[in-house]
């Protein structure tokens, strides 16, 4: 049977793998040998699910959005990851990876962050589990996500502003990888998305798959069937999308719709629409679609959203786009902001700017009245209020 899941070599079709320098290969190999053993261990599963329930507040609701459904002429359910502790889906993965790090005997955690939600989630779990935590964040993002920076510091993390290149997510990842190369014995790198060398894309997708696991049960309760007609999620690196589609990826009855950041427009030169604009290359240890010029130099991505301006995309999503298993829309800044205001006014839910890109897909689709659509609201919009209010 054809599968879109990862193979034993760490590839999704032709995308994935582990392209790492010698200095990193030992760290990555140690992780590869440990992760499945730990993730499938009964003791780990019990502790992980206990924390998801009692600390994160899962399951997150599957909310029937009545007014939004009326507007778009179908049945829209919102998967409310914005209601998790810390305000986004990122906490699911952070808990899983820090538990794994402890079981691997590591004492120090490092992470990268763009919009700050993954940094906050990692700092939160490190406070909970008494682990030292350092978060790398591009200086541009430090400025536009000041509240999240203060939250991380309050939680006891050291936030390191990165001042190279465009001073955003890509450079934060570069710095975190350098740190990891320098401290292989005691340090564990918590990657926040389905990017990086194998086994990260698969591991993050597995930890986030609690989202689709819950969607199956909740749809069964509300609709009498455990699958939707469409799943819609935003993609930067792709962790909330991977979690949303995980249990449906090979179920062809389910349409997968991915929203990436169109920025000022796909043709404008100011965009982060990697699946529309990218070509095959290697970024941060993974073969995937990358925004690059003819010489293979990475091009600067742009998005109003700090969480989506990454010049690559997770190999799972690159493969889904390449094989046409997923429909991909580039949603520009204007469309995302309009969609955020629409959800706020119709349902009283202020979404994160990242999630607003997924909402921006709705006017572009043609639904039947019988269609059941599940859209993941990956985070809440508190962190983006200033951006929404100052956007012209």
JOPEDA-V698739 format. One record per backbone hydrogen bond with DSSP energy under -1.0 kcal/mol. CO is the residue of the C=O (numbers start at 1). NH is the residue of the N-H. If there is no record, write none. Layout:
co & nh
CO & NH
CO & NH
//
This chain:
co & nh
7 & 10
10 & 17
11 & 7
12 & 15
15 & 12
16 & 287
17 & 198
21 & 24
21 & 25
24 & 28
25 & 29
26 & 30
27 & 31
28 & 32
29 & 33
30 & 34
31 & 35
34 & 38
35 & 39
36 & 40
38 & 41
41 & 45
42 & 46
43 & 47
44 & 48
45 & 49
46 & 50
47 & 51
48 & 52
49 & 53
50 & 54
51 & 55
51 & 56
52 & 58
56 & 85
61 & 80
63 & 78
64 & 66
65 & 69
66 & 70
67 & 71
68 & 72
69 & 73
69 & 74
75 & 373
76 & 65
77 & 375
78 & 63
79 & 81
79 & 377
80 & 83
81 & 84
84 & 87
87 & 380
89 & 92
90 & 94
91 & 95
92 & 96
93 & 97
94 & 98
95 & 99
96 & 100
97 & 101
98 & 102
99 & 103
100 & 104
101 & 106
102 & 105
107 & 132
108 & 188
109 & 134
110 & 190
111 & 136
116 & 120
117 & 121
118 & 122
119 & 123
120 & 124
121 & 125
122 & 126
123 & 127
124 & 128
125 & 129
126 & 131
132 & 109
133 & 158
134 & 111
135 & 160
136 & 113
137 & 162
138 & 142
139 & 143
140 & 144
141 & 145
145 & 149
146 & 150
147 & 151
148 & 152
149 & 153
150 & 154
151 & 155
152 & 157
153 & 156
158 & 135
160 & 137
162 & 139
164 & 167
167 & 140
168 & 172
169 & 173
170 & 174
171 & 175
172 & 176
173 & 177
174 & 178
175 & 179
176 & 180
177 & 181
178 & 182
179 & 183
183 & 187
186 & 107
186 & 108
188 & 110
193 & 195
197 & 200
199 & 203
200 & 204
201 & 205
202 & 206
203 & 207
204 & 208
208 & 211
209 & 213
210 & 214
211 & 215
212 & 216
213 & 217
214 & 218
215 & 219
216 & 220
217 & 221
218 & 222
219 & 223
220 & 224
229 & 255
230 & 374
231 & 257
232 & 376
233 & 259
237 & 314
238 & 242
239 & 243
240 & 244
241 & 245
242 & 246
243 & 212
245 & 248
245 & 249
248 & 251
250 & 252
251 & 254
255 & 231
256 & 327
257 & 233
258 & 329
259 & 235
260 & 331
261 & 272
262 & 265
263 & 333
265 & 268
270 & 264
271 & 302
272 & 274
273 & 277
274 & 278
279 & 290
281 & 288
283 & 286
285 & 19
286 & 283
287 & 16
288 & 281
290 & 279
291 & 299
293 & 296
297 & 293
305 & 308
308 & 310
311 & 291
314 & 318
315 & 319
316 & 320
317 & 321
318 & 322
319 & 323
320 & 325
320 & 326
321 & 324
327 & 258
329 & 260
331 & 262
332 & 336
333 & 337
334 & 338
335 & 339
336 & 340
337 & 341
338 & 342
339 & 343
340 & 344
341 & 345
342 & 346
343 & 347
344 & 348
350 & 381
352 & 356
354 & 357
355 & 359
356 & 360
358 & 361
359 & 362
361 & 364
362 & 365
368 & 371
371 & 75
372 & 229
372 & 230
373 & 77
374 & 232
375 & 79
376 & 378
378 & 89
379 & 352
381 & 384
382 & 385
384 & 388
385 & 389
386 & 390
//
